[in-house]
Amino acid sequence: MDDLLTGLRAAAEPTRLRILALCALGELSVTELTHILSQSQPRVSRHLKLLCDAGLLERYREGNWMFHRIAPAGAGADLARALVALLPADTPDRALDLERLEAIRRSRSEAAAAYFRRNAREWDVIRALHIDETEVERRLVALLPEGPIRSLLDIGTGTGRVLELMAPHVDRATGIDLSREMLTLARDRVGRGPLTNCSVRQADMYRLPVPGGSFDVVTIHQVLHFAQDPALAIAEAGRVLRPGGRLLVVDFARHDLEYLRSDHAHRRLGFGDEEIAGWVAACGLRPAPPIHLPGEPLTVTIWIADRPAAAEAARGSPNQRRDLPVAAA
């Protein structure tokens, strides 16, 4: 009861209700909210603090920027969504807020498009070397564990495509990337959905800012070949998997295209099955037979590993989750 009253008191102000309605549509920075609401930054920040303290919003820092969105779970999240659902959709303030929000989204899209134009040639070169990405994506979705998936983490989310792909299958999906340019692309993709169960964060894949056992599924899609320490990245991914959780790693099998290292900043020329299996086993995960998708000349591989459920780990019995392929496809 106390939490409910605290939340109601925090929301009981016109500007704060407008903020809740806006943050229900996606994550927004303090600067963006200041522009939309036409209020001073200190005033908007005070409103945001009250809403965050009451558990209605969550906030996170990205460099010098602070972003806010509806809390992903808990009593505050439920109350925030219930209040937003009760707000009238045809008020002048609401119409103006949505118009300004759309202008911000257009600005994000323009920045994303400019980045794509600068880098399109490099991405086209890489895509031409391997199997069509739609087949990779189809296999990736098919490898999700059965049953409800509460949370998914996409490490090195890049353009946010994996978030878009997985959003219909999970309750909540979070993408992390160290590159602000990539986060601009991912935030644009998430905002255009809007994929309201998805969010992106700036974070280091070697030091994920979340407690251990936080996610049901972790994906690492075409990231490891850029990593200075891929074993450490996998260890950190394993750390944040819940018991019964699944790790899905997509990358290239070993190859000898040296120009990918010199011209496209690939630190590793693919990976061997035994190498990946050793890394996942070292962090307590159980590897399954990988799936190889041959292309010309590169082969894309999906490596799968599960963290045994707590009871299973204690008794050493086989995993009871969905059967995985017994041979490379």
Summary of the structure (lengths in Angstrom):
residues: 329
radius of gyration: 21.5
end to end distance: 54.4
largest distance: 63.3
contacts: 1054
relative contact order: 0.10
helix: 47%
strand: 20%
